[in-house]
Amino acid sequence: MSKPMSRSAFLRLVCVLALAAVCFAGWRPVSAKSVSKSVAETLPMNVTFQHKKPISIPLSGKTKIDFATPAAKKSGVLCVKFRAYLKMDVTGGWANYLQLSLNGKTLGEKTKGGTDRLLNRGNGYTTVKKEHAPWWDSKNRLVTFFGPENKLDSRIATPREEGYWYLLDISDLAKAGAQNHLVIANEYPGGSACREMVIKDLSIGYVTLKKKSGK
């Protein structure tokens, strides 16, 4: 005949069962539909150039990418898209350290036609403390995040779905039917555990932009 359960053992069992019930109630399976994809990933691109290998840019360094564009104009807006981050083992904030130029001209916030150059992130980001700031600084440098691949700083509230993706309109500076020279610069001088800027999944091609409602 088994011994009756002691009061302390019974209370421990109740606590374990209660905790398990709470965890199960809060659990939800993550489906493919529940995960938001970035604008940069979902907008169709007619790719004309790809750099498949990751690019490592040292502190205060830069890299040059040469690519050709078709002589005949294709449908859509010529863009470059890529993922960029200042590599660290843990997330470590953000700052304006990414700068690009095309054919000797620095890419700024607006194209020659006055439209937004950065197409996938809106006009700025918002933190969990409701602080809002623009992506570009006065030196035409873009905000770049410190951290490991695919892990955006938790202090960023919106837009989180874009992660490390950048989608930029380069149609005003690219030369049709000729070689073009894209330079990506890492403006971070050092001072932390970060030693490089990483560029991944770089593609250039024509993107069909969604028309804004009411226009």
Residue, then its C-alpha position, 0 to 999 in steps of 0.5 A: m500500500s502506497k504512502p499518502m502524499s505529504r502536504s509539501a509534496f502536494l503543494r509542489l505538484v500543484c505549482v508544477l501543474a499550474l505553471a504548465a497550464v500557464c505556459f501551454a495557454g500562452w503557447r501558439p504555433v508560429s505559422a508561415k502566415s504569422v511571420s511578416k516578411s520585409v518589403a525588400e523581400t516581397l516586392p518582385m525584382n527583375v534581377t540583372f545582377q547578383h553578388k552571391k557571396p557575403i562581403s566583409i567591410p573593415l572599420s573605416g573601409k569600403t568595397k566597390i562593386d561593378f555591374a552593367t545595366p541593360a541598354a534598353k529600359k525595362s519596366g520598373v525602377l532600378c534598385v539595389k537591395f541587400r542586408a547590412y549590419l555591423k557584426m557583433d555577437v549580441t545586439g548593441g544599438w545602431a548609428n549612421y555608419l552606412q554610406l553608398s555612392l554610385n558612379g562617384k555620386t553619393l546616395g542621399e535621402k532623395t533622388k534627383g527627382g525628389t522622391d524617397r531613395l530608401l523604399n522599404r523603411g518609411n521616413g524613420y524608425t520608432t523605438v519602444k520608448k516612442e522616440h522617432a528618428p530619421w534613417w539618414d543623417s546630414k552626411n548622407r549616411l544610413v542607420t546601421f544596426f550592431g548585432p548578429e545576423n537576423k537579430l534586430d535590436s529589441r529596442i526598435a519598435t517599428p519597422r521590425e519586419e525589415g530587419y537588416w534589409y535596405l532597398l534603394d532607388i538608384s535609377d537617377l544615377a545609374k548609366a544604362g547600357a554601361q558599367n556602373h560602379l557602386v561603392i559601399a562604405n563602412e564609416y564606423p571607426g571602431g571602439s567596441a567589439c565590432r570589427e566589420m560591416v557585413i553585406k549579404d544578398l546584394s541584388i540589383g534589378y528592376v522593381t515594380l513599386k506598389k501605387k499609394s492609395g489615393k494617388 
